Amino acid sequence: MRAGRALLFLWAAGCVTSGIGRPVRAGELKDGVYEGEFRSFPNSAKVRVTVAQGRIFDVEVVSHFASGIGRQADDVIPDRIVDEQSTAVDAVTGATNSSRVIMNAVEVALQQARR
């Protein structure tokens, strides 16, 4: 039984700590509108990212499956990504997995925009 709990803990930790992107370098991105999706049990998100003048201009959460507290990340994380020009921003307290799912979905979208 202890081994089962340890494996469950390691699996859950892996869900929360999925790799997240990085800062965007000036001129690295092609202008356009890109979509990305990411899932990490129990959350998933679909985003639409607008790139203008080679920078992240807007991030819209199109859909996000999350608990009540996880929905707090819907407004906060996109603003942080735009402000910091990075897909690796501070997560919303209490909504860590939801925050990371959104960050990873944006990173997936930006992979299409990289020159």
Backbone as CSV, one residue per row, in Angstrom:
resi,resn,N_x,N_y,N_z,CA_x,CA_y,CA_z,C_x,C_y,C_z
1,MET,0.822,-1.192,0.000,0.000,0.000,0.000,0.871,1.264,0.000
2,ARG,1.972,1.254,0.745,2.852,2.423,0.791,3.454,2.710,-0.573
3,ALA,3.835,1.665,-1.288,4.415,1.856,-2.622,3.392,2.497,-3.553
4,GLY,2.142,2.090,-3.439,1.081,2.676,-4.252,0.914,4.159,-3.973
5,ARG,0.966,4.537,-2.706,0.862,5.956,-2.345,2.052,6.748,-2.859
6,ALA,3.235,6.158,-2.773,4.437,6.842,-3.255,4.354,7.069,-4.760
7,LEU,3.883,6.059,-5.488,3.741,6.209,-6.931,2.693,7.261,-7.273
8,LEU,1.585,7.287,-6.531,0.548,8.290,-6.754,1.108,9.680,-6.512
9,PHE,1.890,9.853,-5.449,2.503,11.148,-5.157,3.438,11.580,-6.287
10,LEU,4.280,10.670,-6.751,5.211,11.010,-7.826,4.467,11.341,-9.110
11,TRP,3.395,10.618,-9.406,2.597,10.905,-10.589,1.959,12.276,-10.467
12,ALA,1.375,12.587,-9.308,0.735,13.892,-9.099,1.767,15.010,-9.185
13,ALA,2.934,14.812,-8.626,3.983,15.826,-8.696,4.391,16.069,-10.137
14,GLY,4.443,15.031,-10.946,4.779,15.175,-12.360,3.733,15.973,-13.107
15,CYS,2.474,15.827,-12.716,1.406,16.591,-13.370,1.558,18.080,-13.092
16,VAL,1.947,18.406,-11.887,2.044,19.809,-11.495,3.311,20.451,-12.035
17,THR,4.368,19.680,-12.202,5.642,20.284,-12.566,5.995,20.083,-14.029
18,SER,4.986,19.959,-14.865,5.261,19.827,-16.302,6.127,20.980,-16.768
19,GLY,7.035,20.715,-17.687,7.943,21.739,-18.168,7.218,22.945,-18.732
20,ILE,7.700,24.099,-18.378,7.089,25.339,-18.837,8.120,26.081,-19.661
21,GLY,7.637,26.916,-20.561,8.446,27.642,-21.517,9.542,28.520,-20.963
22,ARG,9.715,29.643,-21.622,10.854,30.517,-21.336,10.521,31.930,-21.797
23,PRO,11.380,32.882,-21.461,11.174,34.253,-21.963,11.284,34.291,-23.491
24,VAL,10.567,35.230,-24.074,10.602,35.419,-25.524,11.664,36.462,-25.845
25,ARG,12.536,36.135,-26.774,13.570,37.087,-27.203,12.975,38.035,-28.241
26,ALA,13.433,39.264,-28.241,12.943,40.267,-29.189,13.103,39.760,-30.620
27,GLY,12.035,39.880,-31.414,12.080,39.493,-32.817,12.032,38.003,-33.079
28,GLU,11.853,37.208,-32.050,11.862,35.743,-32.188,10.558,35.213,-32.799
29,LEU,9.484,35.964,-32.669,8.173,35.473,-33.071,7.664,36.133,-34.340
30,LYS,6.957,35.348,-35.167,6.294,35.874,-36.365,4.922,36.404,-35.952
31,ASP,4.552,37.555,-36.491,3.239,38.126,-36.197,2.137,37.195,-36.673
32,GLY,1.048,37.148,-35.914,-0.091,36.325,-36.274,-0.884,35.929,-35.048
33,VAL,-1.880,35.098,-35.264,-2.712,34.567,-34.189,-2.523,33.057,-34.167
34,TYR,-2.203,32.526,-33.001,-1.866,31.119,-32.852,-2.673,30.505,-31.722
35,GLU,-3.017,29.232,-31.860,-3.744,28.520,-30.821,-2.906,27.376,-30.284
36,GLY,-3.102,27.112,-29.003,-2.399,26.010,-28.366,-3.271,25.373,-27.305
37,GLU,-3.038,24.094,-27.058,-3.773,23.350,-26.040,-2.782,22.570,-25.187
38,PHE,-3.157,22.400,-23.923,-2.322,21.595,-23.033,-3.219,20.965,-21.979
39,ARG,-2.879,19.732,-21.592,-3.645,19.007,-20.574,-2.672,18.428,-19.556
40,SER,-3.017,18.599,-18.298,-2.296,17.960,-17.200,-3.347,17.637,-16.150
41,PHE,-3.669,16.359,-16.018,-4.767,15.930,-15.166,-4.758,16.660,-13.834
42,PRO,-5.862,17.213,-13.418,-7.201,17.139,-14.004,-7.567,18.357,-14.858
43,ASN,-6.611,19.182,-15.190,-6.893,20.428,-15.898,-6.526,20.366,-17.373
44,SER,-7.182,21.226,-18.166,-6.820,21.402,-19.565,-7.164,22.826,-19.961
45,ALA,-6.450,23.334,-20.961,-6.704,24.695,-21.423,-6.445,24.802,-22.914
46,LYS,-7.204,25.684,-23.546,-6.990,26.065,-24.941,-6.857,27.576,-24.943
47,VAL,-5.829,28.078,-25.623,-5.571,29.521,-25.646,-5.417,30.019,-27.075
48,ARG,-5.623,31.307,-27.239,-5.379,31.995,-28.513,-4.393,33.121,-28.196
49,VAL,-3.259,33.117,-28.903,-2.190,34.080,-28.642,-2.003,34.968,-29.873
50,THR,-2.018,36.265,-29.648,-1.772,37.219,-30.726,-0.355,37.757,-30.577
51,VAL,0.407,37.662,-31.662,1.771,38.187,-31.700,1.771,39.375,-32.654
52,ALA,2.275,40.502,-32.185,2.377,41.713,-33.010,3.736,42.352,-32.783
53,GLN,4.376,42.746,-33.860,5.716,43.346,-33.825,6.710,42.436,-33.097
54,GLY,6.520,41.121,-33.297,7.445,40.143,-32.735,7.315,39.910,-31.247
55,ARG,6.238,40.439,-30.646,6.037,40.308,-29.192,4.671,39.709,-28.899
56,ILE,4.544,39.114,-27.717,3.240,38.610,-27.284,2.373,39.827,-26.983
57,PHE,1.318,39.995,-27.770,0.444,41.160,-27.643,-0.789,40.850,-26.805
58,ASP,-1.342,39.635,-26.963,-2.554,39.269,-26.230,-2.611,37.762,-26.043
59,VAL,-3.137,37.341,-24.901,-3.382,35.925,-24.626,-4.826,35.799,-24.161
60,GLU,-5.593,34.979,-24.868,-6.992,34.745,-24.510,-7.163,33.283,-24.134
61,VAL,-7.753,33.033,-22.975,-8.084,31.669,-22.585,-9.419,31.337,-23.241
62,VAL,-9.383,30.476,-24.239,-10.581,30.104,-24.993,-11.429,29.125,-24.186
63,SER,-10.780,28.144,-23.583,-11.463,27.202,-22.703,-10.482,26.727,-21.647
64,HIS,-11.023,26.424,-20.470,-10.180,25.988,-19.362,-11.018,25.104,-18.453
65,PHE,-10.670,23.829,-18.371,-11.333,22.918,-17.458,-10.549,22.943,-16.158
66,ALA,-11.188,23.451,-15.096,-10.512,23.582,-13.807,-11.543,23.660,-12.693
67,SER,-11.064,23.497,-11.478,-11.917,23.674,-10.306,-12.202,25.166,-10.128
68,GLY,-13.049,25.499,-9.168,-13.391,26.893,-8.919,-12.183,27.780,-8.685
69,ILE,-11.287,27.363,-7.819,-10.106,28.186,-7.524,-9.155,28.232,-8.710
70,GLY,-9.121,27.170,-9.489,-8.252,27.128,-10.666,-8.631,28.158,-11.713
71,ARG,-9.912,28.533,-11.742,-10.385,29.526,-12.718,-9.782,30.903,-12.454
72,GLN,-9.253,31.125,-11.265,-8.613,32.407,-10.954,-7.428,32.669,-11.870
73,ALA,-6.842,31.636,-12.387,-5.681,31.773,-13.265,-6.056,32.322,-14.638
74,ASP,-7.344,32.244,-15.011,-7.789,32.645,-16.356,-7.449,34.090,-16.711
75,ASP,-7.538,34.991,-15.773,-7.248,36.401,-16.037,-5.815,36.777,-15.669
76,VAL,-5.327,36.188,-14.590,-4.018,36.580,-14.052,-2.863,36.116,-14.930
77,ILE,-2.840,34.840,-15.289,-1.702,34.280,-16.036,-1.547,34.922,-17.412
78,PRO,-2.612,35.103,-18.200,-2.417,35.777,-19.493,-1.813,37.180,-19.350
79,ASP,-2.260,37.942,-18.364,-1.695,39.282,-18.142,-0.216,39.212,-17.788
80,ARG,0.143,38.268,-16.946,1.555,38.118,-16.557,2.412,37.733,-17.761
81,ILE,1.893,36.838,-18.597,2.644,36.409,-19.783,2.902,37.594,-20.706
82,VAL,1.877,38.413,-20.943,2.043,39.592,-21.802,3.002,40.587,-21.157
83,ASP,2.812,40.880,-19.873,3.655,41.861,-19.180,5.120,41.444,-19.144
84,GLU,5.369,40.157,-18.896,6.744,39.670,-18.735,7.339,39.117,-20.026
85,GLN,6.513,38.999,-21.089,6.977,38.420,-22.359,7.671,37.080,-22.116
86,SER,6.977,36.240,-21.337,7.519,34.940,-20.969,6.380,33.967,-20.705
87,THR,6.612,32.698,-21.008,5.640,31.669,-20.673,5.998,30.979,-19.363
88,ALA,6.987,31.499,-18.673,7.382,30.990,-17.357,7.199,32.123,-16.355
89,VAL,5.968,32.272,-15.847,5.645,33.337,-14.900,5.207,32.724,-13.580
90,ASP,5.078,33.535,-12.546,4.630,33.037,-11.247,3.197,32.525,-11.340
91,ALA,2.957,31.358,-10.752,1.622,30.758,-10.732,0.737,31.476,-9.722
92,VAL,-0.555,31.341,-9.909,-1.529,31.883,-8.966,-1.581,30.945,-7.762
93,THR,-1.428,31.498,-6.566,-1.467,30.699,-5.344,-2.795,29.952,-5.248
94,GLY,-2.719,28.660,-5.021,-3.902,27.827,-4.918,-4.394,27.315,-6.262
95,ALA,-3.805,27.821,-7.342,-4.200,27.407,-8.694,-2.952,27.082,-9.512
96,THR,-2.022,26.410,-8.873,-0.728,26.139,-9.513,-0.869,25.304,-10.774
97,ASN,-1.595,24.198,-10.712,-1.703,23.348,-11.895,-2.435,24.073,-13.017
98,SER,-3.516,24.773,-12.699,-4.234,25.536,-13.721,-3.330,26.588,-14.340
99,SER,-2.547,27.268,-13.513,-1.614,28.280,-14.018,-0.631,27.667,-14.993
100,ARG,-0.086,26.534,-14.631,0.920,25.880,-15.474,0.320,25.313,-16.750
101,VAL,-0.913,24.852,-16.680,-1.580,24.354,-17.880,-1.747,25.504,-18.880
102,ILE,-2.133,26.677,-18.394,-2.282,27.837,-19.271,-0.926,28.249,-19.840
103,MET,0.100,28.300,-18.999,1.440,28.664,-19.481,1.913,27.704,-20.568
104,ASN,1.704,26.412,-20.350,2.134,25.420,-21.339,1.319,25.513,-22.626
105,ALA,0.029,25.812,-22.517,-0.792,25.978,-23.720,-0.289,27.161,-24.544
106,VAL,0.106,28.242,-23.869,0.670,29.403,-24.573,1.993,29.026,-25.227
107,GLU,2.808,28.265,-24.538,4.085,27.822,-25.110,3.852,26.971,-26.360
108,VAL,2.853,26.108,-26.337,2.512,25.293,-27.507,2.132,26.218,-28.680
109,ALA,1.328,27.234,-28.401,0.930,28.181,-29.446,2.157,28.916,-30.006
110,LEU,3.048,29.338,-29.121,4.211,30.109,-29.555,5.210,29.276,-30.356
111,GLN,5.191,27.978,-30.186,6.079,27.122,-30.989,5.785,27.298,-32.474
112,GLN,4.530,27.591,-32.809,4.148,27.822,-34.202,4.656,29.180,-34.701
113,ALA,4.863,30.109,-33.771,5.247,31.475,-34.134,6.762,31.690,-34.163
114,ARG,7.508,30.730,-33.661,8.961,30.922,-33.619,9.539,30.897,-35.012
115,ARG,10.421,31.827,-35.280,11.038,31.976,-36.613,12.036,30.892,-36.892
